[in-house]
Amino acid sequence: MTRVLATGTFDILHPGHVYFLEQAKALGDELYVIISRDVNVNHKPRPVVPEDQRLKMVASLRPVDSAVLGSLTDYFEPIAEIKPDIVVLGFDQKFQEAELKKALNGRGFFPEVVRLPQISGEFYSSRAIAAEIAERKKKHLPID
């Protein structure tokens, strides 16, 4: 049985997230997802949606077999528990494949690391959704 791991913040769920998780699941039999902790998100603005709610939303998605919050202290801690065969990266995730593979190997983990190709769509990013909401608000247009 092939165990696949995906990670991310998953703030403001959108079609890009669904695509990412569907493609990740297609690479194996089980999909595990690690949700970034609020305090560990430092490469972009803090999430709008609290971590416990983001966890619940991701866990409810059809491709996801199991979702957990990341560790507060050691990024690799949940990876040790999950023991993935494949780690999947989204096209825009900050990790470099070779560096991640080296770090994983150094911790005694030897999964394949796969980066998914970029896709595009009107609202395939949280930033695009936030920008649209801001624009509608500025124009006093309905948001819903």
C-alpha positions in Angstrom: 0.0 0.0 0.0 1.5 3.4 -1.1 1.2 6.1 1.5 1.3 9.7 0.1 1.9 12.8 2.2 0.9 16.4 1.3 1.4 19.5 3.4 0.1 23.0 3.4 -1.6 25.9 5.1 -4.9 25.4 3.3 -6.3 28.8 4.3 -9.4 29.8 2.3 -10.0 26.4 0.6 -10.2 26.8 -3.2 -10.2 24.7 -6.4 -6.3 24.7 -6.5 -6.3 22.9 -3.1 -8.8 20.3 -4.3 -6.7 19.8 -7.5 -3.5 19.4 -5.4 -5.1 16.8 -3.1 -6.8 14.9 -5.9 -3.5 14.7 -7.8 -1.6 13.7 -4.6 -4.1 10.9 -3.9 -3.8 9.6 -7.4 -0.1 8.8 -6.7 -1.0 6.2 -4.1 -3.5 4.4 -1.9 -3.7 6.6 1.2 -3.4 10.4 1.4 -2.2 11.9 4.6 -2.2 15.7 5.0 -0.2 17.8 7.5 -1.8 21.2 8.1 0.6 24.0 9.0 0.2 25.3 12.5 -0.8 29.0 12.7 2.4 30.0 14.5 4.6 28.2 12.0 3.3 30.0 8.9 6.0 32.6 8.4 6.5 32.6 4.6 3.3 34.4 3.9 0.6 36.3 5.9 -0.8 34.4 8.9 -3.9 32.3 8.0 -7.3 33.9 8.3 -9.0 30.6 9.2 -7.7 29.1 12.6 -5.7 25.9 12.4 -8.3 23.7 14.0 -10.9 24.8 11.5 -8.5 24.3 8.5 -7.8 20.8 9.8 -11.5 20.0 10.0 -12.2 21.3 6.5 -9.2 19.4 4.9 -10.1 16.2 6.7 -13.6 16.4 5.3 -12.4 16.4 1.7 -12.9 13.2 -0.3 -9.3 12.5 -1.4 -8.0 12.8 2.2 -7.7 9.7 4.3 -6.2 11.4 7.3 -5.3 15.0 8.3 -3.2 16.1 11.2 -1.8 19.4 12.5 1.9 19.9 12.1 4.2 19.9 15.1 4.8 23.1 17.0 8.5 22.3 17.4 9.7 19.7 14.8 8.5 19.8 11.2 9.6 16.1 10.8 7.7 14.8 13.8 4.4 13.9 12.1 6.4 12.6 9.1 8.0 10.1 11.4 4.6 8.9 12.5 3.0 8.8 9.0 6.0 7.1 7.2 5.1 8.2 3.7 6.3 6.5 0.5 5.8 9.7 -1.5 5.9 13.4 -0.4 4.0 15.6 -2.8 4.7 19.3 -3.2 2.5 21.8 -4.9 4.0 23.9 -7.7 4.2 27.0 -5.4 5.4 25.4 -2.2 8.7 26.9 -0.8 10.5 23.6 -0.5 13.2 22.6 -3.1 12.9 18.9 -3.9 16.6 18.1 -3.6 16.9 19.9 -0.3 13.8 18.3 1.2 14.9 14.9 0.1 18.3 15.4 1.7 16.7 16.6 4.9 14.3 13.7 5.0 17.1 11.2 4.3 19.1 12.7 7.1 16.3 11.9 9.4 16.1 8.3 8.2 13.1 8.8 5.8 13.5 7.9 2.2 10.3 8.8 0.4 10.1 9.8 -3.2 9.5 13.6 -3.5 7.2 14.7 -6.3 6.4 18.3 -7.3 3.0 18.8 -9.1 2.9 21.0 -12.2 1.3 24.5 -12.1 -2.3 24.8 -13.0 -4.3 27.9 -13.5 -7.8 28.9 -12.9 -9.7 32.1 -12.0 -9.7 31.3 -8.2 -7.0 28.8 -7.8 -5.2 30.7 -5.1 -6.2 32.2 -1.7 -4.6 35.5 -2.8 -6.8 35.7 -5.9 -9.9 35.1 -3.8 -8.9 37.7 -1.2 -8.1 40.2 -4.0 -11.5 39.7 -5.6 -13.2 40.1 -2.2 -11.3 43.4 -1.6 -12.2 44.7 -5.0 -15.9 43.9 -4.6 -15.8 45.5 -1.2 -14.1 48.6 -2.6 -16.8 48.9 -5.2 -19.6 48.1 -2.7 -20.6 45.0 -4.6 -22.1 41.9 -2.9 -19.5 39.4 -1.8 -21.7 36.4 -1.9 
